[in-house]
Amino acid sequence: MKDFFYSIQDLFVNVLFAPMDSLRALELENWFAASTISWIFMLIGFAAMVYWMLQLKKFNDNNEEDKSISSHSFL
C-alpha cells in the first residue's frame, strides 16, 4: 500500500509538475523569459474569458433562456 502512495507522489512530482519546475528554473536564469511566458498564459486566459462573455451575450440577446420565475421548482 505504501508503494501505491509513493507512485502517486512520483507521478505528481516528476511528471505532472515538471513544467512548473522548468518555469521555476527558467526564472533563476532569465527573469524576462519567465515573465513573458506568464504574460502569454494570462493573455490566453483573458482571450478565453472575453470569448466566453461574448457567447453568453449572444445567447442572452437571442432570449433563448427561460427566465420565468417558475422555471425552477426550488424558486
C-alpha positions as CSV (number, residue, x, y, z in Angstrom):
1,M,0.0,0.0,0.0
2,K,2.9,2.3,0.8
3,D,4.3,1.8,-2.8
4,F,0.9,3.0,-4.2
5,F,1.1,6.3,-2.4
6,Y,4.8,6.7,-3.4
7,S,3.8,6.1,-7.0
8,I,1.2,8.8,-6.8
9,Q,3.8,11.1,-5.3
10,D,6.2,10.2,-8.1
11,L,3.6,10.9,-10.8
12,F,2.8,14.4,-9.5
13,V,6.4,15.4,-8.5
14,N,8.3,14.1,-11.5
15,V,5.7,14.1,-14.3
16,L,2.7,16.5,-13.8
17,F,4.6,19.3,-12.2
18,A,7.7,19.1,-14.4
19,P,6.6,22.2,-16.5
20,M,6.3,24.3,-13.3
21,D,9.7,23.1,-12.2
22,S,11.2,24.1,-15.6
23,L,9.5,27.5,-15.3
24,R,10.9,27.9,-11.8
25,A,14.4,27.1,-13.1
26,L,14.0,29.5,-16.0
27,E,13.1,32.3,-13.6
28,L,16.5,31.9,-12.0
29,E,18.3,32.0,-15.3
30,N,16.3,34.7,-17.2
31,W,13.6,36.6,-15.4
32,F,12.3,38.3,-18.5
33,A,11.7,35.0,-20.3
34,A,9.8,33.6,-17.3
35,S,7.7,36.7,-17.1
36,T,7.0,36.7,-20.8
37,I,5.7,33.1,-20.6
38,S,3.5,34.1,-17.6
39,W,2.0,37.0,-19.5
40,I,1.3,34.8,-22.5
41,F,-0.7,32.5,-20.3
42,M,-2.5,35.5,-18.8
43,L,-3.4,36.8,-22.3
44,I,-4.7,33.3,-23.3
45,G,-6.9,33.3,-20.2
46,F,-8.1,36.8,-20.9
47,A,-9.0,35.9,-24.5
48,A,-10.9,32.8,-23.3
49,M,-12.8,35.0,-20.8
50,V,-13.7,37.6,-23.5
51,Y,-14.8,34.8,-25.9
52,W,-17.0,33.2,-23.1
53,M,-18.6,36.6,-22.3
54,L,-19.4,37.3,-25.9
55,Q,-21.0,33.8,-26.3
56,L,-23.1,34.5,-23.1
57,K,-24.1,37.9,-24.5
58,K,-25.1,36.3,-27.9
59,F,-27.4,33.7,-26.1
60,N,-28.8,36.5,-23.9
61,D,-29.6,38.7,-26.9
62,N,-31.4,35.8,-28.6
63,N,-33.7,35.3,-25.5
64,E,-33.0,31.5,-25.6
65,E,-33.0,31.1,-21.8
66,D,-36.2,30.7,-19.9
67,K,-36.1,33.4,-17.2
68,S,-39.6,33.0,-15.8
69,I,-39.9,32.7,-12.1
70,S,-41.4,29.2,-12.4
71,S,-38.5,27.9,-14.4
72,H,-37.2,26.1,-11.4
73,S,-39.2,24.4,-8.8
74,F,-36.9,25.5,-5.9
75,L,-37.5,29.1,-6.7
